[in-house]
């Protein structure tokens, strides 16, 4: 299990009984959104009938419920739309059936009875795949393997059995985090449910499914504990059960060969924010009760009124915290406790006192003509919410601890609540409200833009909307990074002999077991590695912890495949190399299966692309990954750099700051040595070192071929722009050129680096190596190394790699004379849907699978299964407004103008799941604009 979980959080939403479609493969572990939906188990219904007779659900059908909220006073937050897909339930107890109301089926294998018991306990949805006719014991083992649902089970049986802070809700591809969850479950079974250690399975019995029968036995004993029996759910197995231990024997091999599919709930709730949404909604409703209703025919006026009224109420809430809690509690708390609980609320009060006045003045006195400018101006002042949202979880934990240990503070808090709001809301409730509010501004403005008809007003308000979307994304990433930092802290505490802060190594990309040998030795050593952006921590397992053996600085290495080892076709024989850039001794890694090797390669490649991204040295810059201690904006797009650590890239020469996706568009480095500069090379006879290619006929956009190398000397005048280093044989497209000038201008190269099909400069043999172990119709587009201005398509067809030269003539790209394209992107997009046989009769295939796409993505699974599975339900279509470069394999890179199919809209963290050109993944919702 490899790639890191992408932590996140959500704000609770309403549950609709009306929408209850069957759950698909991506939603099978989502649980029930509430106890009233149709997907809930009917206590009076025979469990053997409906699920067993139901048709197998499609692979990615949406499930359970949709929610609908109004911007500004609903419980949703950044990036959420009107419909919300189901998610894995939060770890809170559920209402369980009445005693004796759930009949227990008999005559079934224990694992099937276990699955039904979990459904009755409302841990699994009633139509989970374990109830299908085709279900195997492997389905249940894979479902429980990360430990999350087992912890959910204990909290359902007895409230607060598990401390939420001890759970990692998205650990599927991290062995370390999965094992930690399982051990948390086992500890609670002893301490809370009174089970003996001899009755429990071991963590690896489940994770490696080496003894899944023991897991079933433990759950059976759990079902018979007094706590579980008190729920009224009958234990399992029944006396009539059919036992067959042989079915467990092949599970370890099967689990090794099967990749855990990414679930759609990637950024689900880690910290319980449902209460915060309800408190916020109650506060806003209390204000609405005292306001006159808006006319139904003037929705825009209603939007303006909502902006003004909710800001007034929110400012009153902040002032209430300051007046009724901060002032009275100051003499009861130490300075450290006071700062921990109240963070920067005094600064928030100051900002919002001014903001509410300006909003009021704009709407009441200026007919809202300058309202857009108010929000644009306040964007920089509102980034202090990053600090607040970073500290609010610690603030609530500190408050809980102080209340438990200091009786005088507890009594004072109760007194303060009564004075502030008659005891309706506690300080704990109110501390979550600011995090809710800052994520509402873009939703409020979105509604206002929607109902504004004047073109100029609409354009101006869109600028304000962009500013507030940027703010929301920044705050969301701060919260998301907090989850990552908590995960990193767990790594730090579990690795012995580690005397360096893991935080310095960047974001975690994954961890797991691997075997390593140096290239001058042949003995394979069993190791557990933790992969980060900048380093690999090599450890030896030591009980439940790890002993650090070595730290590999990835900045000094490159990765290379070793396809020859794959032919051995046995475990731990699938290898790849880490090669030292300066020729020092390298390493070879061996993976347990071919599938795990592919996953490791993807994660290493992603880490290296974060260290050395495309265009890191463009225009003489020297960009490095960097943690910015202050809120910083990108030099190119002017949007905020997201999160709290390693938010972007810093040029070590001139100090320019940029997103990964913006590096190729940064202007010239401000500290360029003139000796480094070069440009289009001069000629001996005023031909500018170029001779016309014979096929060039378009005088408006000529292409020339270089006849000698040029590396920048002589240099052009500074005002003439950046240089271009070229080699003999390069084809260069001209933008501007004077026959009497030594220097001609060429366009900046198009950046295809974020495209999953783009391989950069690559030879035929290397392309064949990339494709040889992939499914048919996997393809890549590469620069032909001998002619760097030319491209080629390499595609696997009939189990062989085929190569197609892309011709460029008259400013067009084509592989067949009868169909030409203005851009490479346009050509690739066309042949995704049209067969290559238009140009090559023997190549009857489309471009189906970009080679960077994970092999077990939904598209390729569908291809292997004859496309028998239905596509996910499309919730909407959006257009990418900005470029976005993925930071790990679960994110979806975007280029401005991309058409995105939206599959899932998650709340609070602002990330949606969708598809672009066959690639599926997660992207920031604020980077796209939905079609209305």
N, C-alpha and C positions, 0 to 999 in steps of 0.2 A: 504494500500500500504506500503510495508515494506522495503525491502533491499535497501541499499544505492546504488546510481549510481556509476559506476566505471568511473570516468572522464578520459579524454584523449584527444588527438588531432591528426590531420592528416595533411599531406602535400598534396596539390592538385594534381590531376592526369588528364591525357588527356581523352577526351571523344570519344568513338568510335561509329560511326553510325552503323557499321556492326554488333555489338553484341547487340541485343535487345530482349532478351527472356522475356516471361511474368513474372511479379513479383509474388512472392509467399507471403504466410502469413507473413514471416519474413521481407520481403522487402516492404510490402504494403505502409509503410509510408516513404519510402526512398526518395521520390521526384524524380525529374529528374536531372540527372547528368549534362546535358547541353541542350540547346534548339534545338539541331539538331537531337537527337536520335529518333528512330522509336516509342519509347514509348510516345513521346511528342504528344500533341493534335494537330491534323491537323485542321487548321482554316476553311478549306472548307468542313469538314466532319460533318455529322449529328451525334451529341453526343449520340443520342438515340440508334444508331444501333450497332456499333462495340462492345462497352463494354457490352451491354445487351445480345447480342447473343453469346458472346464468352464463351467457356467452363470455368468452375471454375478452376483457376490455382491451381497447387499442393501447399502443405503447405509450402515448403521451397525451391522452385525453385529459382535459381539465376536470377537476373534481370538486365535490362538496358544496362550496358556497361562494357567492360573490358578495361584496360589500359596496355600499354606495354612501359617500359622505359629501358634505358641502365643504368647500375650501373655507378655512378659517375657523370653523367650529366643529369639525369632525375629528375623529381620533386618528386620522391618517396623517402622514408627514411627507417628507421630501420625496418627490418622484412618484407618488402613488396616483393612479388614475381612478376612474369610477369603478372599475372591476378589479378585484384582487383574487389571485389564485390561492388555493389552500397551501398551508405550510405545515411543517411538523409542529405539533402542539407544544406550547410552553410547558416547562416542567412544573405544573401545578396540579393539585389533586382534582379528580373528576368525580362527579356524582355517579355512584355505582348503583347497579340494579338492587331492587328490594330483595330481602331474603327469600329464597325459593322461587324467584321469578324467572330464573334462567335455567332451562333444562340442559343437562349435560349429555351429549351424544355418547354412545357406547360402541364397542366393536371396531374401534379405530386404533391405528398405531399411536403410541404415546406422543410423538411429535405433532401429529395432527390435533390431538386433544389439547396439547400445549398451545398450539396456535389459536384454537378457539377460545381457550381460557384467556389468552392475551387480548383477544377481541372483546370478550365479555368485560375485561378490566379496562376497556377503552384505551388500550395502548396501540392496537392496530385497527385500521378501518375494517368494516364488515366485508368489503369486497377486495381485501388484500390478496395478492397473488397466491398466498398459501392456501386459499380456499378454492382455487381453480381446480378443475378436473386434472389438469396437467401438472399440478404442483408436486414438487419433490422436497425431500427434507433439506436439500441444499438451499432452497428458497428461504426457509426459516433461518438457517444458519447464517446466510449472508445478511439477512435483515437484522439479526441481533449482534452481528460481529463487532460493531463499533462501540457497543455498550450504552449508547444513548437511550434506546428504548427500555433497556433494563432499569436504568435510573428513573425514567419516566414511570415505569411500573411501580416502583417503590413509593414514589410521591403520590401516585393514584391510590395505592392501598392505605397509606398513612401520610397525611399532609406534612410537608417539610422534612421528610425522611432524608432527603439529599439537599445539601447546600448548593444552590445554583452556581456559586463561584467555583465549585470543584468540577463542574461539568464543561466539557468542550462539545458544543452541539454540532460542529461540522468537522469531525475528525477522520472521515472515511479513508482518506489517503495518507494518514499519518499513523504509523504503527505505535509510536510513543503515546499519542493522544488517545487512541483506541484502548490501549492497555491501561492507561490511567483511568478512563471511564469504567472499565470492567472492574478494576480494583476498588474504585469508589463504591460500586454496587456491592461487591463482596464484603467490604468493611461494614456497610450499612446493614447487610443481612445479619451480621453477627451482633452489632451494637443496638440496632433498633428492633429487629425481628426475632432476636434470641436464638438464631441458628448456630449450631456448632461448626467449627472449621472443618471437621471431618465430613460434614454434609455438603460442603461447597466444592465446586469445581475450581481448577486453577485458571489463571488469566489466559494462558496459552492454550488450554483445553478449548476455549471458545475462539480466540483470535486465529489460531492455526487449525481450528476444528479437529484437533488431534483426538479429542474424546467428547464428541457432541452428545453422546449418550449420557455422560456425566452432567452436562449442562441441563439436559431435559430432566434428569433426576433431581438436580438442585431446585429447579423451578417447581417441580412437583412437590417437593418438601416445603418450599415457600408457600405454595397454594394451600398447605395444610397447617400453617402457623395460625395461632389465635388471631393475629391482626388481619390476615387474609380471610379467614373464615368469618370474621365479624362483618365483612362486606356483604355476605349472603351469596357469594359466588361459589358454586360447588368446586371442590378441588379436582385434580386429575392425577393419574388416570383412573378410570372406573375399573371395576373388577373384570369387566368383559373386554378389556382392551387387548389388542393384538400386538405382541412384542416381537420385534425383529431387529436384533442388534447388527445384523449384517449390512443394513442400509447405511450405517454410519462409516463403514470402513473406507469407502472411496472419497470421502469428503475432503481430506487434506489435498489430494491431487487436484480435485475439481476446483477448490478455492484458489489454488495456485494458477490454474489455467484460465480463470474467469476474472476479468477486470470489474471492479465495482463501478457501476454506472453513476455518473453525477446526478444527484437529485436536484429538482428544481428549487428546493428550499435552501439555496446556497447561503443566503445572508439572513437566515432566520434569527429569531429572538434569542439572545444570550442573557440579556438582563431584562427583568420584568418591567416593561414600560407601559403596559396596558393601563395601570392605575393612573399614570400621568396623563394619558389621553382622556380618560374619563373625568379627571379633575379639571383639565383644561376646558373640556366641553361643558361641564357644569358651570364653570366660571363665566363662560361666554353666554350661556343660556340665561344665567341670572341677569346679565346685562340686557339681553334682548327683551326680557319680560317688561322692562321699564321704558322701552323705545317704541315709538309709533311704527306701525307696519308700513313697508314701502308699497307703492302701487304696483300691481302685478304686471302692468304694461311697461314699466320702466325698470328693467332688470339692471341696467347700468347704474342707476341711482342707488339701487339696493347694494350693489357691489361696493360703491363708494361709501355708503353708510356703514357697511360691515367693516371695511378697512378702518374707518374713523372710530367706530364704537368699540371694536375689539382692541384697538391700540389704547384707547382710554382705559378700558377695564384692565388690560394687562399692566399698564403703568401703575394703576391703583394697587394691583396685586404686589408689584415690586415694592412700592412704597409701604404697603402693609407689612411685608416681610421685614423691611428696614425699621419701621416704627414699633411694631408689636412683638417682634422676635429678637432682632439684632440688639437693639438698645437695652431691653430688660435682661438679656442673657449675657451681656458683656462681663458682668461681675461674677457670673457663675462659671464661666469657662476660662481656661488658660488661653493665652494669645495663640498658641499653635492650634488648639481645638477650635477656637473662634474662626481662624483663617481657613481651617480645613472644612468646616461646615458651611460657611457663607461665601467662600471662594472670592469672586469679584462682584458680588451683588451691588455694592455701592457704586461701582463704575457703570453697571447696567442701569441703575436708577438715574444717574446723571444723563446718560445717552437718551433714554426713553422720555425723560421729562422734556428734553428739547425736541425729540422726534415727534411726540404727540402734539406739541404746539405747532410744528411746521405742517404736519398732516392736516390738522384742524384749520389752520390759516389757508392752506391751499384749497381744500374742499369747500369751506364756508365762504371765504372772501375772494378767492381767485378763480372760482369755477373750475378747479382742479387742473388748470392749464400747466402749472409747474410741478404737479405731483410726481411725474416721472423723474424730474431732477432731484427731488427730495430723496427718493430712494437711491438714486445713483450716488448722490453725495454721501449718504450714510453707509454705503457698503463697507468702506474702510473702517468706519467707527464700529460697525457691528461685528467685525471679525473677532472682537473680544469674546464672542460666544464660543470660539474654539477653546479658550482657556476654561470657560465655564463647563462646557460639555466634557472636557477632559477630566474635570474634577468632581462632577456631580455624583458619580457612583461612589467614589471614596467619601464624599460628603455625607451621603446617606448611610454608608457603613459606619462612619465615625459617629454620626448622630445616634444610630441604633446602639452602638457600644456604650456611648456616654449615658444614654437613657437607662441602660441595664445596670451600669456600675455606680451611677450617682442619683440617688433618690431625690435629692433636692432639685436637680436639673429636670428630672422626669415630671415632678409636680409643677415646676415653673413652666415647662412646655405646655402642659394641659391648661394652665391659667392663661398663657399667651394665646392659645388657640381660641379659648372662649372670648377673649377680648377682641381678637382679630375678626372672627367670623362666626361667633356663637358655637365654636367647637366643630363646625362642619368640616373644615380642612385642617389637618395637622401641618406642622412645618415640613415633615417628611413628604406629605402630598405636594406642598407648594414648591419644594425645591426642584421638582421635575418639570414644572410649568415653563420656565424659560427655554428649556430644550425643545419643548413643543412649539413655543411661539416662533422662534427663529426659523423653524422649518415650515411656517405657514405663509410667509410673505410672498413667495413666488406663486403659491396656489391662489392667493387672493388676487394678485396681479394678473395671473393667467385668466381668471374669470373676467376681470375688468377688460383685458385685451380682447377677449372673445366677444364682448358686447359693446365694443367701441367701433363705430363705423367711419368716423372721420379719418382719412388716410394719414394725415400728419400726426394726429393724436395717437393713432394706433402704432405708427412707427416709433414715436417717442416712448410710448409705454412699453414697447418691446425691448427697448434699451434698458429700461428699469427692470423688466422681467429677467433679462439676461444677467443683470447685476445680482438680483436676488437668487437666481438659480445657481450662479457661481458661489454665492455665499452658502447656500444650502448644501451644495456638493462639498464645499470645504469643511463645513461642520460635520457632515456625514462621514467624511474620510477621517476626521479627527477621532470620531467615535469608533470607526472601524480599526484605525491604527491602535487605539487603546486595547482592543481585543487581541491584536497581533502582539502588542507589548506584553500582555498578560501571558500569552502563549510562550513568548520568548523567555519570560521569567521562569516558567515551568521547566523549560529546557535547562536554563542556567542552574537551577536548584538540583537537577537530577544528574548532572554531569560532574563527576569528581575530577580533581586536578585541573580544572578549567580556571585559569587565573586571568582571563580576559573577559570583558563584558561582551556577551553574545550580541547585544544590541549593535555593536560596531560592524557586524557582518551582514547587515541588511535584513530584508524580509525572508522568512523561511519559505523554502520551495518544496520541502518534503523530507521524510526520513524513513529509514527502513534497513533491513538486513541486506548485506552484500558481502562478497568475497573479493579480497584485494591482493594483488601481488605487484611488486616493483618489476620493471622491465628487465632487470638484470638477475632476478630470482624467479623461481617457478613455484614456490610454495604458496598456496592460497590460504589467506588468513580470514577467519570469520569475523566480521566487524558489523557494527551498526553505525550508519553515517547519518549526520544531520546536514542537509544541504541548504545553504543560504545563498543570497545573491553574490556575496563576495568571498565566501569561504566554505569549505567542507570540514566539519568536525568529525574525525574518525574515532570511534569509541569501541571499547570492548564491554559487552554486557556483564553486569555485576549484580546479580539478583534483580531487584526492581529498578536499580540505578545503572549508571554507565560510567566507565572510567575512560577519560580522554587519553588517546594514544598519539594523535597527531592533528594538526590544523593545516589544511591545504589552502594556500592563498590562490584563489581562482584567477586573480588578475595576472598571474604568471603562467597560466595554462590555456591550452585550447583542447577541444574534444575531437575525437575521431572514432569512427565506427570500426569494428573488427568483425566483418561478416563471416570470416573463415571459421570462427569458433562456433557459429550457429549450426553448422552442419553436423556437429556431434549429436544433436537432438537428445540431449540428456540434461538433467537439472544442473544448475550452476555452471553451465558451459557457454552462456551467452554473454560475450564480452564487448567492451569498448575501452578506448584509451583516453587517458589524460596526458597530453604531451606538453612538456615544459617549453615555453617559447624560446628560451635561451639555450636549449639543448641539454639541460640537466636531466638527471634520471626521471623518467616518467612513471606512471602507474597504469595498471590494467584492472578494470573492475569486471567482476563476473556476477551475473544476475541469475536468479533461480529459474526463470522462464523467459521465453522470447517476448512475451507481453510486458513483463516487468522491465526488461531491457529497453524496450521502446519507450516506456514511460519515463525511465531514468534519463534516457537520451533527451527526451523533450524537456525535462526539467533542467538538466544541465545546460542545454542550448538556451533556454529562457534566461537562466541566471547569467550566462555569458553575454547575452544580448542586452541585459540590463547594465552589465559592466562596460561593455564596448558596443554601444548602440550604433546603428548606421548614422552617419553624419556627425559623429562625436567630434571629428576634427575638421568639419566643413568650414570653409572661409577662414582657415588658419586658427580656429578656436581649438581649445583642448578641454572638452567637457568631461567632468567626472561626476559620478553619483554623489549627492551631498545632502546632509541634513541641515536645514535652515532653521535657526533658533528663533527667528522672527517671521511674522507673516510676510510672504513674498509673492510677487506677481511675475508671470512669465514675460520676458522681454518681447516675445513675438505676438502672442494673442492677448496679452494683458489680463488674462484670467489668473486666479490664485493658484499657487502650487499647493496640491492637496495633501492633507494629513499632517502628521507631527514629526515623522522622521523619514529620511531619504525621499523627500517629496519631489525632487527633480534633479536637475543637473546644473553645475556651476562651472564656468570657464575659469580655469586656474590662471589664465593670462590676464583677462580683462574684467572678470567678475560678472559677466553676463549670466542670467538665470533663465532656464527654460524647461518646459515639459519635454519628455522623451519624444513625443510626436512632433514637437516644434523645432527640433535641432536643425533640421535641414533648411529652415527658413530664417535662421538668425543672420543678421547683417554681418559685415566684415568684423573680424576681431579688432577691438580698439587698440591693441598693443601688438601690432604686426611688425616684425623686423623686415625692412625693405629687402633684405637678402633672401627672405623666404618667398617673396612674391614672384609670380610668373603669370603669363597670359598666353593667348593664342600666339603661336610662334611667328617670328618675322621671316620674311623671305629673302632670298638672295636677289631676286629680280622683281620685287614688289608683287610677288604672288602670295605673300604671307605664309610661305612654307607649305602651301597647299596646292594640290592640283585638282581640278574638277573631276569628279567621278563621271565616267562616260554617260551614265544613265540620268544625270541631273539635268532636268529641263525646266524646272520652275525657278525663274529669276527672282521671285518674291521671297523664297525661303531655300536658298541653295544649300547643298551638302558638299563638303570638301573632304579630301583624304589627306592625312598628314604624311609627309615624305621623310620627316626626321623627328627625333625626340626633342621635347622642349620642357624644361623643368623650372622656368621662371626667370631666366636671365637671357637677354636684357629685360628689365622690368618695365611695365607701362607706367604712365603717370598715375598718381593716386586717384585723380578725378575720373580716370577711365574705367575704374571698377576692378573687381577681383580677377585674378589670373586663372588660367586653366592649364594644368599639366597634361600633356598629351604624348603619345608614343607613335612612332612610324606605323602607318597602317590604320590608325584610328579614323573613323568617319565622324565629322563634325558638322552639325547643322548651324548655319549662320543666321543671326538676327539682323546684324548691321555690319557693313563693311565698305570702306572707301578704298578704291584701288590705289590711292596715293598715300594711304596710311599704313603704318607698320603693324597696327593691331586691329583686329576685327572682334565684334561682340557675338557671343553665342548664348543661347538660353541656358538657364539653370536646369540641371537634370531633374526629371520627374522622380519623385521619391516613391518607389514601390515596396519599400522595406517592410511595411506593415501588412502587405498582402500575403496570405498564407501560401500562395503559389510561387512567390518570387524567391529565387535562389541566389541572385547576385551572379558574380563571375564564377563559372563552373564549367569544367571540361566534360566531354561525353562520358568518359569512364566513371567519373565521380557521380554524374547524374544516374548512370545505370546502377551504381552501388546504392544510391538513395532509394531507387524504385524496386530493386530486385525482390525484396521481401514484402512488398506492398500488394494490395489487391489490384486487380485489373482496373484500368481507367484512372489510376492515380497519376497525377501529372505535376510538372513544375515548369516554370519559365526561367531561362537563364541567359546571362550574357555569354556570348560565345567568346572564349578567352583569346582566340586568335584575331577576332574582329570585334573589339569591345563596343563598337557602336551598333552591333547587330545582336538580335535575340534569336533564341530557338526554344521550341516546345519539346520537352521530353515526356513521354507518356508510356505507361505500361499497358501493352495490348497483347492478348493471347499469350500471357506469361513472358513476354519479351519487352525490352525497352526500345521504343521507337523515337526517332528524332526528326523534328520538322523545322526547317529554317524559316524564320519570319522575315519576309522581304520588306524593305523600306524603299519606296519610290514616290517621287512627287509629293513628299510630305505625308504619305499614307503607309499604313501597315497592312500586309496581307500574306496569306499562305496560298491563296488561289487567285488567279488574275481576275476572275469575275466578281470578286467581293473584296472591297477595300475598306479600311477603317481609319478614322482620324487619330486614334490613340491605341496603345497596346492594351489598355484596360478595356476598351470597347471590343477589341478583337477577342480577348479572353472571355468576356461576358457573352458574346455571340456564340462561341463554340461550346459554351456550357449547355446550350439548349439546341444546338444544331450539330449534326454529325460531321466529323472531319473528312468523311468520304467525299464531301464537296470538292476537296482538293486532292484527296488521295483515296482512290477507290478501295484499297485494301484495308483502310483504317475506318471501320464502321463503329465509331464510338464518340461520345461527347467527352468534354473535360469535366470529370465528375468529382474527383477527390484531390484537393490541393495537398501536396506532399507534407506540409507542415501540420495539417489537420490530424488530430489523434485518430489512430486507425479504427478505434471502436466508437467513433462518433455515430450519431443517429443515422446519418446518410449512408455510411458504409455498412452498418448493421442491416439497414434496409436492403442494400444491394446484395448482401450475402443471403438474405432470407427471401429473395425474390420480390422485394418491395411489398411484402404482405402486410406490413404494419402501417397504420394510418399516421399522418403527420400530426404534430401538436396543433391544437386550436390556436388560430391567430387572433389575438385580442385587438390588434390594430396595426396600422402601418405608420412608420415615422421616417423622417429624413434626417440624416446626420448633419448637424450644423457646424461641427468642428471635427478635426482629426482626434483620434484617441488610440494610443498604442498600449496593447495589453502588457501587464507586468507579470502575469503567470498564465498557465495554459488554460485556465478556466474563464479568462476574460476574453472579450471579443473586440478586436481592433476595428476601428472605424476610419473611413476617409470622408471628408466633407462631401455631402451629396449622396452618400450611400443610402439606398432604400432598405429599411430595416423592418422585418416582420417581428412583431412583439408577441412573445409567448407567455411571459409572466411579468407582472408588475408587483414588485415588493414594496413594502412601506418602510418608512423611517430612514433606511440607509440610502435610499435613492438609486438603487441598482435595479435594472430590468434585465430580463433574459430574452434574447431574440436571435434572429438569423440574418446574415448578410451573405449572399452569393454562396449558399451552402454551408457556411460556417456558423456554428451555434455557440453562444456564450453570453457572458454578462457584461454590461456596459453601463456607464453613468446615465441615468435618465435625463439629466440636465444637458446632455450633449446632443439630444435629438429633439425634434419638434414633431408632434403627432399630426397626421392629416386629420382634418375635421370632417 
